[in-house]
Amino acid sequence: MEQYFAHKALLVTICIGAVAGLFAQMFVPGKGFGIVPTIVIGIIGCYLGNMFISHYLTMIDNKTLKDIVSGTLGAMVLSLVINIFRIGSPKHKDKTKWRNNA
């Protein structure tokens, strides 16, 4: 039974991470990554945010909301770090058309 809850928690982390990655892509300035890398960044950021950030969010009582906020913050930090290392890449084009009003 415990293994069932572990798999359920993993699926919830993946789903919340996908949403958090999309939120982080909207909030963080820089070049766009595309939909699949954004979701992967969100999943990794959600996992890292739940490990490190969620313990400090004591003002939020709802666990789902706390997971979304910590996941979004983790994805934003991860996205910023990736954008810092991608600055020197001149071949990269912005993949988010809505930022260019196109």
C-alpha positions as CSV (number, residue, x, y, z in Angstrom):
1,M,0.0,0.0,0.0
2,E,2.9,2.3,0.7
3,Q,4.2,1.8,-2.8
4,Y,0.9,3.0,-4.2
5,F,1.1,6.3,-2.4
6,A,4.7,6.8,-3.5
7,H,3.7,6.4,-7.1
8,K,0.7,8.7,-6.6
9,A,3.0,11.3,-5.1
10,L,5.4,11.0,-8.1
11,L,2.5,11.5,-10.6
12,V,1.2,14.5,-8.6
13,T,4.8,16.0,-8.7
14,I,5.0,15.5,-12.5
15,C,1.6,17.1,-13.1
16,I,2.3,20.0,-10.8
17,G,5.8,20.3,-12.3
18,A,4.4,20.7,-15.8
19,V,2.1,23.5,-14.7
20,A,4.9,25.1,-12.6
21,G,7.2,25.0,-15.7
22,L,4.6,26.8,-17.8
23,F,4.1,29.4,-15.0
24,A,7.9,29.9,-14.6
25,Q,8.3,30.4,-18.4
26,M,5.8,33.2,-18.3
27,F,7.4,35.0,-15.3
28,V,11.1,34.6,-16.0
29,P,12.6,36.9,-18.6
30,G,14.9,35.5,-21.2
31,K,14.8,33.2,-24.2
32,G,12.1,30.6,-24.6
33,F,12.9,26.9,-24.4
34,G,9.9,25.3,-26.2
35,I,7.1,23.3,-24.7
36,V,8.8,20.0,-23.9
37,P,12.0,21.5,-22.3
38,T,9.7,23.9,-20.3
39,I,7.7,21.0,-18.9
40,V,10.9,19.1,-18.1
41,I,12.4,22.1,-16.4
42,G,9.1,22.5,-14.4
43,I,9.2,18.8,-13.3
44,I,12.8,19.1,-12.1
45,G,12.1,22.5,-10.6
46,C,9.1,21.1,-8.8
47,Y,11.1,18.3,-7.3
48,L,13.9,20.6,-6.2
49,G,11.4,23.2,-4.9
50,N,9.5,20.5,-2.9
51,M,12.9,19.4,-1.4
52,F,14.3,22.8,-0.5
53,I,11.6,25.6,-0.6
54,S,8.4,24.1,0.7
55,H,9.6,23.9,4.2
56,Y,10.0,27.7,4.3
57,L,6.4,28.4,3.1
58,T,4.8,28.3,6.5
59,M,2.1,30.9,5.6
60,I,0.4,28.5,3.2
61,D,-1.7,25.7,4.8
62,N,-3.0,24.0,1.7
63,K,-0.5,21.3,0.6
64,T,-1.5,21.4,-3.1
65,L,-1.1,25.2,-3.2
66,K,2.2,24.9,-1.3
67,D,3.4,22.4,-3.9
68,I,2.4,24.6,-6.8
69,V,4.1,27.7,-5.3
70,S,7.3,25.9,-4.3
71,G,7.4,24.1,-7.7
72,T,7.0,27.4,-9.6
73,L,9.7,29.0,-7.5
74,G,12.0,26.0,-8.1
75,A,11.3,26.1,-11.8
76,M,12.0,29.8,-11.9
77,V,15.3,29.5,-10.2
78,L,16.3,26.6,-12.5
79,S,15.2,28.6,-15.5
80,L,17.2,31.6,-14.4
81,V,20.3,29.4,-14.0
82,I,19.8,27.8,-17.4
83,N,19.3,31.3,-19.0
84,I,22.6,32.5,-17.4
85,F,24.5,29.7,-19.0
86,R,22.8,30.1,-22.4
87,I,23.7,33.8,-22.8
88,G,26.8,33.1,-24.9
89,S,24.8,31.1,-27.5
90,P,24.2,33.4,-30.5
91,K,22.4,30.8,-32.5
92,H,19.5,30.6,-30.1
93,K,16.2,32.1,-31.2
94,D,13.3,33.2,-28.9
95,K,10.6,30.4,-29.2
96,T,7.9,32.4,-27.4
97,K,6.1,34.4,-30.1
98,W,3.8,36.1,-27.6
99,R,6.7,38.1,-26.2
100,N,7.4,39.7,-29.6
101,N,3.7,40.5,-30.1
102,A,3.6,38.3,-33.2
